[in-house]
Amino acid sequence: TRAEVASTDYKLRKKVHAKAREVLAEHIRTTTSASQRIVTLVGPTGAGKTTTLVKLAARLSVMQKRRVELITIDNYRIAATEQLKVYARIMDIPCKVCRTPDELRTAIDASEAEFILVDTSGSSPANRDFLARQKTFFDAVHAQHAIETHLVIPATTRLQDAKLLFDRFELFNYSRVIISKIDESYSFAPIVEMADTWHRPFSMLTNGQDVAKDWLDADRLLIADALLKKWLDESESIDRK
């Protein structure tokens, strides 16, 4: 930004902001969500995967009138499974619980839905054995079906933690990143930095619990604006003073 802004314009904060926004956007990749029939979300415990999956289901089934089916392989959190079933009843779409890789393969083979959304158990990235067990579910499906995998990361994630998440969940060959809970953080710069490093595009942002409203399609300039908002707000406050 400094290289592309004339030194005489350094005090013109909005001009600096406009150029910084443009430069930052060049490092941000975006893509669509649900371009494959089978979509799954992976990520750490508490990332908001189940809520995000329901938002995606609502978008496809309620707004776009597509035939959607929900499947969960989360056999550890009873509350999460029940939550998914409740939302499925509200949206009038099927919801299945698969406890083994074979059950998942059978359910997918038998499904007539246009989109199958698979919820997974949250896990610490340090628990490699647990991650490996979850991967066996998708290994059972990969031979016959393409799977679109999104890594869900909360906006509050610190840089060191983001590095670990991007690395350990690579086991699932995720192709897209969803930033959740952006309403809970001033900046999610560490996630943007790691996505740039790993050459992964963003597909979606979530910013609350409202299933129908609190999500955004990923957009390069929108993300750049969010990262620079605190700086611009502080700059405008300084200008007013």
N, C-alpha and C positions, 0 to 999 in steps of 0.2 A: 504493500500500500504506500509506504514511504517513497518507494522508487517511482511510483506512478502519480504522485501528487506533488505539484510544485511547492517548493518551500514557502513561497509567499501565501499559500493557501492553508498552511498548517493550523491556523487559528479558526478556519472556517469548518467548524465541527461537522456540520451536515454534509459538507462536501467530502470530508475525510470519511465519514460514515458511509456515504454512497459508494465510494471507491473500495472501502474495506468489505462492504457487503458483496460487491462484484467479485473481488479477489477470493473471498472466502467461499463463495458459491462454486467456484471452479474446483474446489476440493471435495465437493459433496455430490455423491451419486444418488439418484433416486430411481425407483421402478414401481411397477404396479404390484398389488397383492392379488392372490388367487388367480394366477395365470395357468395353473395346473389343476386337475380334478381333485387331487389329494393334497391337502395343505396341513402342515403340522407346525406347532409352536413349541420351541424348547427354550430353556433358560433357568435361571436360579430360582430358589424358593422366594415367594413374595414379589416376583416381577410383575404379576398381573396377567399371567398367561390365560387363565380361564376367562376372566372378564374381557380380555382382548379378543379371544376366540368367539365369544358370544357377540361382541360388537361386529366382528367380521360376518358371523352367521346372520345377524339382523340386517346387515347391509345387503347381503346376497339374497336372502329369502324374503324379507319384508319389502325392501326398497326396489330390488331388481327382479323379484318374483321368480327366482331360480330354485330348483329343488335341491335342498341341502340336508345333509345328515351329519349329526354330531357323534363322535366316538371318543371315549376317554380310556386311556390306559393308566390313569392315576388310581392305583389301588391302595394308596397310603392315606389319602386325605378324604374321609367320608363326606365332610362338609362340602368340599369342592365338587365331588361327584353329584351330590344332591342339588347343589346350586346349578350345575349344568343341566340336570334333568328338569328343574323348575323352569329355567329359561326356555328349554326345548318345548315344554308343554305350552308356554305362553305363545311361542312362535309357531306352534303346531308343526314341529319337525321331529323326525325320529332321533333317538339318543340311545346309544348302546355302551355298555361297559365291557371291555375286553381285558381279561386277566392273564392271557398268555399270547405269545406271538402267533400261534396257530389260530386262536380266536380272532385276532385282528385281521389276519389274511382272509379267513373265511367271511368275516363281516364285510370286508371291502369287495371281495369277489361277488358277494350276493347283493350288494347295494345297487339300486337303480338311480341313486341321486346324481345330480350334475356336479355337485361339489361335496366332498367328504372332508370334514374338519376334525383333526385329531388333537385332543388335549393330552398333555404329558405331565408327569410328576415333576415338581420343582426339585432341584438338587443343588447341593453345594458343589462348586467346581472342583473342590478338593477330593470329593468322593468318586474316584475313578471307577470303582467297582460298580457303583449304582448306575453311573452313566453308561457303562458297558452293558449292563443288564437291560437298560432301556433301549439301547441300540439294537438288541436282538429282535425287538418288535418290528423295527423297520427293515432289518435284514431279511425278515421273512416275507416282506412285501416287495422289496426293491426289484426282484427278478422279473416281476410281471407289471409293475406299476411305477410311474415316475412320481416322486414326492417333492413338493415344494416346501422347504423348511425355512422358517423365520426364527431368528434368535431375538428373544424379547429381553430388553435390558432397561431397568428403571433409570430415569433421568438423573437420579441422585448418586449414581455409581461413580466412585472415585477412579482416578486414572489407573492405579495399580490393580484394582479389582476389575476394571474394564479389560485390561491386558489379559488377566487370567481367564475371564469369561470368553473372550474372543478365541483364545487358544484352546481351552478345554472342550468347548462345545463344537469345535471344528470336527470332532468325532462324528457329528451328525451331518456334516457336509451342508451346513446352512448356506443359503444363497442370498438371503435378505436380512435386514435388521429392522426391528420395530423398537422405537423408544417409547416406553410407557411412563405415565405419571409426570408428564412435563410440567404440570401445574404445581408440582411439589419441589421444583428446583429453579434456582436463578439461572443456571447454565448447565448444559449437558455437553460441554466442550470435550471432555475426555472420551465420550462415546463417538463423537464426530471424528476426533483424531484417530481413534483405533479403526473406525470404519474406513477412513482414508488409507491407513496403513495396510489393512487387509483387503482393500479394493472391494468392499461390500456396499451395495446400495441400500438406502432406506426405503421401506415400503409403506410405512404407516407411523403416525404419532397418536398417542392417547393422552387425554388431559382431564380425566375425571371418571366418575362411576356411572354416569348416564349412558346406557347402552346405545340409545338412538342418536345422541348428539355428540358425546365427548370423544371424538376421534377425528383425525385429519389425514388426508392423503399426504404423503411425503412430497415436499416441494423444496427445491434447492434454495430459492430466495427466502421462503418462509423459515427454513431452518437457520439460514444466515441471519435473518432478522432477529430470531429468538436468541441467538448467541450474542448478538450485539446490543440487544435492548437495554440491558443493565448499564452498559457503557454509555449509550446515548442518553438514557435517563439521567445518569450522573453528570454528563456533560451539559445537558440542558439546565440542570440545577445550578451548576457552576456559572453558566452564562447569566442566569437570572440574578444570582447574587452579585 
